[in-house]
Amino acid sequence: MKRTLCTFLASVFLIQSVCGSVAFAAENSNDLLDELGLTKEVKGAAQRTAEINSAYYDMLDFDNKQESDFAVRGLMDAPETLILKDKEGNVIWNQTAYGFLNGTEKAPDTANPSLWENSKNNHVYGLFEVTDGIYQVRGYDMANLTLIEGSTGWIVFDPLMSIECTEAAMELVEKNLGKKPVSAVIISHPHVDHFGGIKGVMSSEEAADASLSLEEQLASGKIPIVVPQGFEESAINENVYAGRAMGRRANYQYGVYLDSSETGRLAMGIGMGQSTGTVSYISPTFEITTTGEKYTIDGVKMEFQLTPGTEAPAEMNIWFPEKNALWVAENCTSTLHNLYTLRGAEVRDGAAWAKYICEAVTRYGDMAEVTFQSHNWPHWGNEVIHDYLINTAAVYQFINDQTLTYINQGYTSDEISNMIKLPEKLAENWYTRQYYGTVAHNAKAVYQKYMGWYDANPVNLNPLSPAESAEKWVEYMELGSVDDVLRKAKSDFEAGEYQWVAEVTNTIVFAQPNNEAARLLCADALEQLGYEAESGTWRNAYLSAALELRNGNMAVIKSKTSKNGDMLLNMTASNIFDYMSILIDKNAISSYDFSVNIYLTDTQENYNLRFKYGAVLKFANYTDEDARLSITTKRPVLLYMIQNQEDLLKQNSEITGDMQILSLIMENLNEFDVSSASSFNIIEP
C-alpha cells in the first residue's frame, strides 16, 4: 500500500514528539546533570564570550556614526509604540519588544557589539523623507515600504511581506501626507518580503490588463504592477517548490520562536525579522525586459537597470534622473548580504552581483546624490554613494575570486570558509559587516556554485547518514563512557571551545536523542556561539537550536496554519507541472512509460507530459498522437491534480482515454497539507 508523504511525516513527528523532541530525559541520571551544572534555563555570557565581544570595541571604529546618522535622517513621524496584530488578535509585528535597545551606549556581554549597533539602527522606525517627493516607511516589516509622489497618486515600491503591515504603514503615510490613490506598484524582485503585502495597497480587481502596453495600462485608470523579467517564475520556484522546507529552516534563520531580548533575537542586517501576517499575491502586469528602458509613470521619469542573478534571479535597479536618485533594490544594503541564504535558495553569483553594481556606477554614479533601497536606510552625497557602491561591489568580487583562488589551490569548502578573510579596508566598512551574510558561508556558496557538494575526498563520497554516523561515534566513545565524554566536553566548554563542544555533543544527540545532558550542554555551547556572532542570522540559528534542544521542536509545539494561499492560485501551468514532478512518487511509477496531453482553454496552451520511468518530462506546445490520456480544462483546475482531488478534476474537465492512467497519477502524488507549516527536526534526528 502506498504511504503518502503526509502520513509518513505525521508518524515521524508523532514518534519524535513522544520519544525525541518533546519528552527527553532517559539517558542521564540527575546526578550527572547536577555534577555538570546543566539546566534548561537561558544562560548569561561566559567569561570567554564577554572577552571576545569586548574586543570588537578595539577592532571597529565606533566613533564613525555615518550609518546611525543616516538611519534617523529625514524622520517625519513615528508612533510611540508599534505593535501590529492580525484580525484574530495575534501579534504579527512588534518593534516595541526591542525597547531594551533604546539609550544603550555599549552592548551587553550576550551580544556582539557590532550586531548591537546594527540592531539599534534597524530599530529606528517611522515615516521618513528620502528626498523631494520620495518617502519611506521603515521598521514596519523587514523590508521598507517606499513611495514616490506622482502627478495623481503614489507609486508604491515593494509593498512589504504582509497585508496588515502594509495597511499600517499606509495609515502612517496618510496621517502625515494625506490620502492619495495608488497609481502604480513596482516590485524590485520576487522575494516574499517585497510583494506579500500588495493587497494592503490594492485589490486584484484594480490591477491593469497585462495584455496592454505600460502606457495603455496607465491610461486605463487601473494600477500597473511593474517587475523585472522572470519575476513570476522565480517567485513560484522559490516560494512553492521548496517552500515548506524553506519555511521550516527560516524558523532558525529569522529566530521565529525566540523572544526579543539581550539573550534572544536581535536584528540581522536587513531588518528586525519577518512579520507573520497574511501574505498576498497579484500577478504582475508589465515586465521590464531590457536595461535602459525609460518610462514616465504618473509624471515621474524612470530608467530601469536589470540585475539578474544578483540578490535574486530577477531584480532591477531604477534611476530617477529628475531627482538624481538611484533605487538599488536589494543589491546594496547596509550589511553584507547572502550569496547563499541559510533558509535555502538558489546560490547567487558574486561576480555578477559585483558586475551589476559596477554597471550602476558607470551609468549613474557621477550624478547620484542619494541611493535608497528596499532594506535599511538611504545614503546621501555623491562621494559617499560612490564609495558605498564600489566597496559593496568589491566585497562580493573578493569573496568570489579569493574562493576560486583557494579552490584552484586544492582547498575544500570547509577549509576555505575557515581561511578566507576580507582585507582590512573592506572589512572596516559598517555597511558591509557580516550582519546577514557572512564571508564564511558566502565562500561556501561560491564553492557550491563551481564545485558542488563533493570535496573530492572519497571518504566523503557517500557518507553515512548523520544518525548512523552518530551511533558509530557513540559506539566508539563507549569504549570509555558517554558520561565521561560529556565530562570532558564540559571541561572544554569551560575553556571556551564552544564549536567543538557543540559538534561532539550534537553527535551524541543524534545517536541518543533522549540524552538530556548532551542536549543541554550542546544548547549551552550553541548559546555562547550565538552571543559571539556578529551575523544576526547566525545568532538566530544558534539560539533557535539551543531553544529546541532545551524545549523540543518549536514548530511542532507552536504549529499554525500558513497564510500564503495566493501563491498556489497564481502558479502558471508550467509551474504546476514542475511541482507535480516534485510530488510524484517516482519509485511507484518507475516501471511506467506513457504520456498525457493537456489542453488549457483559458490560456490557449497545450502541453504533453511524458512519464518516463519515474521522471516527468514537460513539452510545451506539443501534442503526442499516441498519448494514453487527454485532459481539456482551465489552468486553475490543474490545482485539483496536485492537491489529489480527482473527483473535482473530473467534474471540471473533459477527459478522454485510459482513465486508469489518471488514477495511477493521482494515487501516486505524495500529499502534504499546504495550509500547515513545516515542522521537521533540524538539531536532532
N, C-alpha and C positions, 0 to 999 in steps of 0.2 A: 504494500500500500504506500502511495506517495505521501511523504511527510513535508508539509509546507514550511517555508522559512519562518512564517509567523508562529506555527506550532512549535517548531524546534527552538526558536529563540525564547518563547514563553517558558518552555520546560527548562531551558538553561538558566533563565533568570530566576525561576522558582527554586531550582536546586541551589543556586548560588546565594539566593537571599536567605535560604534556610541554613545552609551549612558553610557558606563562604562569606558573602559581603556583609550581611546584616547581623548574623549571630556567629561570633567567633570568640572562642575562649578555651579551646580544647587542648592546646599543645603545651601550655606552660602552667607551672604552679604559681600561686600568688607570691610565694617566697621569692621566686626569681624576679617577678615584676618589682617587688619591693626592694630587692637587692640592687637592681639596676635603676631604680627610681623612675620607672616608666608609668605614665598615666595618659589618659586621653585629653587632658587639658592642653590648650594652646600655650606654648612656652614663650618666654622672652628671648632676647638675643643672647647668645653665648658670648663669652669674652672675645673669642677669636673673630666672631661675626662683627662685633662692635668695632674691633680694631680695623678690620678690612673696610668697613663702611666709613670710618673716620678718616681713612687715608684719602678718600675722594676729595676732601676739602683742600688737600695739598696738590692733588692731581689736576683739578679743573679750576678755571677762573670764575669763582662765584661772584666776583665783583662786576662781571660782564652782564649787564641787565637788559641787553637788547631784546631777547625773546620775551622776558617778563613784561617789559615796557610795551612791546608790540601786542602782547596778549590782552592788555587793557585799553589800548589806544582806540579811540572812537566810540567808547561805551556810551550809549544813549539812555538805556533804561534796563533794569533787571528787577524781578520780584525779590523780596527779601528771602523768601523760601521757594524752593522749586521741587515739588513732589507731584508727579503726574500719575493718574490712575486710569484704568480702563473702565468700561461700563459696569463690570462686576465689582469694582472697588479694589481690584488688585493693583498694587504699586508697580508701574512699568518703567519708571524713571525717577531717580532720586538724587539730586545734587545736594540737597540739604544733609544727606548722610555723610558727606565729605567735609562737614563743618570743622572737623578736627584739624584740617589743613590751614585754616584761617589764622593769620597772625603769627605763624611759626617762623622762626629765624633759621633754626637748624633742624635736621631730620632726627627722628628718634633712632635708637640703635637698631630697631627692627626694620629699617627701610634704607635702601641705597640713597644717599643724599642727592645724587643726580636725578634719579627717578622721582624723588620727593619734589624737587623743583619743577619737573615736568608736570607732576600731578597738580601742583598749585596753579600753574599756568592753564591747564586744561579745566580746572575747577571754575575759572572765570566764565560766567555765563550772562546772557542777555542779548539785547539788540545793539548792534554796532554799525557805525558808518565806516565803510571802507574808503570811499572817495565819493565825489559828487554823483548821486544817483545810483550808487551801489551799496547795498546793505547786507548784513549777515545776522542771522540768529545763531549764536554759538552756545554750546553746552546744553542744548535741549535734546540731544541724542548724541551718538558717537560722531556723526558727521555734522556738517554745517548746512543750514538752510540759507541759500543765497538768493537775493532778489535784486533785479536791475529794473529801474523805473523806466518804463516805456512811455510812448505818447498817450496810450489809453489805459494801461494797466501794468501789472507786474509780470516780468519774465522771471520764472522761478527755476533755479538751478538745484538739482539733486535734493528732492523733497524727503530726505531723512528715511528712517527704516520703518517707522510705524505711523499709522494714521493719527493716533492720539497725540504723539509728539509733534507732528506737523501741524495739527489743528491748534495746539497750544502755542506753537511758535508764531503762527499767523495771527493769533489773538494779540500777541505782544506787538506785532507789526502794526496791526490795525489800530491798537490803542495809541501808538505814537505817530503813525504816518497816515492814518486814515484808511478807510476801506476802499479797495480798488479791485477790479476784476483781474483774473489771470489771463494774460494774452498769449503766453507760450510757456511750455515746460521744456527745459534742456537737461538731459541726464548725461553725465560725463562718461560713465562706464557701468557695466552690468553687475555690480556687487549690491546685494540687497539693501545695505545701509544707505544707498543712494537713490533707490526708487521705491522702497517698500511703503513709504508714506504718501504716495502720489494721490491716493483718494482722499487725502486731507486737504488738497487744493483744487481737485476737480473730480468729476464723475466720468465713468466710461462713456456716457451719452454725450458728454461735452467734447470728446476727442474728435479731431478733424478727420476727414476722409483721407486715408492713406494713399488712395489712387490719384490724388491731386498733387500738383506741384506745391512747393512750400509757399509760394506767393499766393496760389489759389486757396490753400488751407487758411492762411492768414486773413484773406479777404472774405472767407466764408462765415466768419464770426465764431467758428469753432476754435478749439485750442490745439495747435500742433504740439507733438511730443517729438523732439529732435534728439537723435542719438548718433553715435558713431557706427560705421558699417560693422555688421556682425554682432550687434548688441544682443538681439533676442536669442540667437542661437547660443551665445556664450552664457546668457543668463540661465537658460534651461540646462545647459551642460553642467554648470557649476551648482545650481541650486536644486536640481531634481535628481540627476543621475546618481550622484554620490551624496545627496543632500542629507540623508539620515545619518550616515557615518560622520559627515562634516559637522552636523548639529551636535552629536554627542561629544566629539572631540573639541568643539568650540566651548563646551562647558568648562574645559580646562583652560583653553587659551584666554577666554574672557572672564574667568573666575566667577561663573554664573551663580554658584552656590556659596560663594564667600561673602562675609559681611564686609562692608566698607569700614576700615579701621587701620590703626597703626600696625596691626599684626595681620591684616587681611588685604582686601582688594584696594589697589591704588590705580592711577591712570596707566595707560600702556601706549604712550606716544601719540596716537591719533585720537585719543579721547578717553573718557572715563569708563567706557564699556558700551554694550549694546542695549537698547531698550527692548522690552519684552511685550510690546503691544501688538496690534493687529497689522500684519503685513499685507499689502495690496499690490496689484499689478495691473497696468493697462498697456496694451501693445503699442509700440512706437508708431508714429505716423510718417516720419521722414528720417532717412539716413543720410549722414554726411559720408561721401564716398571718396573724396579726394582732398588732400591737403591744399590749402589755398582757396577753397571755396569761400565766397563772400556773399553774405545776405544782410539785408536790413530787416530786422524783426521788431515790429512795433516802434519804428523810428530809431532803433539802436543798431549801428553798424557793427558787424562781426566778421572776423576772418578765422576759419577753422583749421586746426593742425591735427591731423590724425596721428596717434601714437600707439599703434597696435603692438601687442606683445610686451608692454611695459608692466605697469601695475595690474593691468587686466588685459585679456586678449583683445578687447575692443575698448579704446579710450581716446579722448581728444582734449587738447588744449584749445583755448579761444582767445583771440586778440581783439581788443576794443580800441580801435585807432583814435576815436574822438576823446577817449579818456586816458590814453597811454597806460592801459591796464591789461594785465595778462592773467587769464584764468589758467592755472596749471593743474587743474583736476586733482588727481592724487599722485601725480608724477613727482611733485615736490611737496613734502610736508615737513613739519618741524621735528623730524625724527628719521633715523634710518628705517627704511621700510623693508618689506619681506620680498626676497626672491623666491622664497618658499614659505608659505604660511602654515603654522602649526596645526590648524584645524584640517589641513589638506586642501590642495588645489593644484592646478597645473603649475609646473615650475616656470618662473618668469626669466626673461633674458636680460641679464645685467648689462650686456653690451648694447642691446637695443635700447634699453632704458637710458643709458648714457647718451647714445646717439640722438635720440629724440629731444632730450634736454638741450644738447648742443645745437640742434636744429632750431629750437626755440630761441636760443641766444643769438644765433645768426640772423634769424628773421626779425626778432623784436627786441633783442637785448639792448640796443642803443637807445631805444625810445621808451622802454618800460619805466614807469615811475611807481608802480605798485603791482605786486603779484598777490593774488588771492586764490584760495583753493578750497577743496571740499572737506578738509580737516584742519584743525588748528587755526592759526591767526595769519593775517597778511604780513607782507614785508614791504617796506616803503624806502624809496630813494634808489636812484639808478645804480649807484656804486654798490650799495648793499645787495640789490637784486642780482647784479652781475656775479658777485661773489657767491650768493646763495645758490644760484643755478649752476655755476661752474663747480663749486665744491661738492654739491649733491651729485652731479654727473661723475665727478672724479672718484667718489666713493664707490659707486656701482661699477665703474670701469676697473678700478683697482681690485675689487673683490673678484670680479670675473677673470681678469688677466693673471692675477697672482695665483689664483686657484689653478688655472691652466698651467702656469709655470710649475707648480708643485706636482700636478698630475704627470707632466712630462718628465719629472724627475723621479717618478715611481711611487710617490706617496699616496696613501689611501685616504678615503673620505674622513675617517676619524682622525688620522694623523694630521691632515690639512686643517681640520677645524680647530685643532689644538695649537697649530703652528701660526696660523695667519693672524696678523695684527695690522691695523691701519697705521700708516705713517703718522707721526705726531701731529703734523699740521692739518691733516684731515680729521684726526680723532678729536682735536680740540674744539671743533665747531659744535655748539649746543644743538643746532638744528639737524645734525646727523648722528647724534648719540644713539645708543642702542636701546631705545625705549620700546620699540615694536619688533623690528627685525634685529638680528644680531649678526656680527661678522661671522661668527662660527657657523650658525645654521644657514646663512646665505651662501657661505663657501660650500657647504654640503649640497645646496641646491645647484650650484654650478657643476659640482662633481656629478650629481644625478643627471643633469641635462646632457653632459658629454659622455659619461661613462656608465650611467645606470647604477643599479644596486650592488653589483658584484665588484669586490675589491681585488680579484684575481688570485686570491688565496684559496686553493681547492678545499681547504678545511671549512671555509665558509660558503662553499658552493651549494650545499644542500643541508644546512644545519638542522639540528633538532628543533622542535617547537620550544618556545620558552618554558612551558610547563615540564616537558620531558627533560630538557637540559637542567632545569632547576632540581628535578628529582635526582638526577645524577650528581649534581653538586652536593646536595644534602646527603646522598648515599656515601660520598667520599668524606664529607665532613663528619659523618657519624663514626668514622674510624676513631675520632675522639667523641664529641657530642655536640649537638646543635646548641645546647645551652652554653658550652664552652666557647663556641664561635660567637654567640651573642655577647658573652662577657668580653671577648677580645674586641668585638665591634664597638661595644660601649666605651672601651678604653680608647679606641681610635676616634670615636666621636668627641671625647673629651679633649683629644689632641687637635681637633678641628678638621679631621679628614672626612668631611661630610659626603663627598661624592662617592668615595669607596664604601662608606658605611651604607649609603643608600643602595648601592649595587649589591653588596653581599646580603643585606637584609631583605631586599626585594627578591633575590633569588630564593631565599628561604620561604618568603610569602608565596611565590609561585609553586613551590613544592608542597608547602603546608599552609594553605590559606587561613587555617584556624590558629596559627602560631601568633598569639597576641603580642608577645614580646618582640617578635620580628616586625610585626605591623607597626607597633608603637615606636620602636627605635628607628625604623625606616621613615616614619612620619616626622620624627624629631629631626632627622638628618635633612630631609627634604625641606622642612620648615626653615632651617638655617640657610640653606641654599636660596630659598625664596627671599629671605630678608636681605641677602647679599646682592641679589640680582638687580642690575640697572634696567633691564628689559621688563616692562610691565607684563608682557605675555609670559615670560619665563617665571616671573614671580607668581602669576596666577596659576600656571601649570604646577609648579612645585607645591604651592599651598593647597590647591584643589586636591592633589594626590594625597597630601597629608590629611586633609579633611576626610577623604574617603577611606583611608587606611584606619582612621580612628572611629569612624561612624558608619561605614558601609557605603554602598553605591548610592549617591545622592540623586541620580537620575531615576532610580527605582523608588527611592523614598519620597521624592518630590515630583513624581511623574505628573505630566499635564498634557493637555491637548494642544496640538500645533495650531497656529492661526494663519497658516500660509496656504490658502486654497487657490488663490488666483494663478499661481504658477502652473499648476496642472491644467487649468482651464485654457491657458494660453499656449500650451505646447503645440508646435506645428505637427503635421502628420509625420514628418521625418523624425522629429524628436520622439514622438510616441513609439515609432518602430524601433528606434535606437534603444529606448527604455525597455521595450518588450524583449529585446535580445539580451538585456541585462537580467530581466526577471525570469526568463525561460530556464527550466531545469534541463540543462544541457546533457547531463548524463541520461536522463529519461528518454530523450529523443535522439540519442546518439546513433541509433540504427536506422533512422528515417532520412529519406531524401525526397522532398516534394516541394511544390511551390504554390503560392496563393496570390491571385490577382486582387487588388483592391482599387476601387474607383470611388473618388470623392466628388459628389455632385455639387457641393457648395464652393469648393476651391478649384474645381476642374483639374484635379490632379489624378494621376494613376501611377500605382506602384506595383511591383512584383516582389514578393518576399520569398526567398529561397531558403528553405530549412534543410541545411546540408549537414547531416551527421552531427547535429548538436549546435552548429553555427547558424545564425540567421543573417542572410545577405540581403541587402536592400538595393533594388534597382528602380530608380525614378524614371518616369516617362517611358515605361516598358511594360508590355503585356506578353505573358507566356501562353501560347495557344494550348500547351499541354498541362496547364495548371490544374491541380486537383480540386481547387475551390476558388470561387469568385464572390467577392463581397462588394456591394454597392451601397454607400452610406454617406453620411456627412462627417466632417472631421471631429466634432465633439463626441460623436457616438463611439469613436475609437477608444475613448477613455473607458468605456464599459469593458473593452477587451483586456486592458492592462489591470483593471480592477476585478477581473474574473467574474463579471456579471453577464453570463452567456445569454440568459433569457432576455435581458434588456437589449443586448446587442442584436439578437434575432428580431425582436419586436420593432426595432428602428432601422433595420437594414433589409436589403434584398440579397439573399444568399442562395447561390446555386452550386451544385457539385457535391462532393463527398462530405457529408456532414460529420462523418467520423473524424475527418481531419480537423474540423473546427473543435470538436470535443477533445481531441488529442492535444491541441494547442492550449485550450483553456484549462484542462486538467493539470497541465504541467507548467503553469505560470506560478512561480513562488509568490506567496502572498505576504504582505505585511500591512498593518494599519497605517495609512498615510497621515491620519489625523493625530497620531501619537508621536511623542518624541523618542529618539533612540536612547537606549539605556544599557548598552553593552559595557562590560567591565574594561578598565584601562590599566589600573595599577595592580591588578591581580588577575589570575586566570578566570 
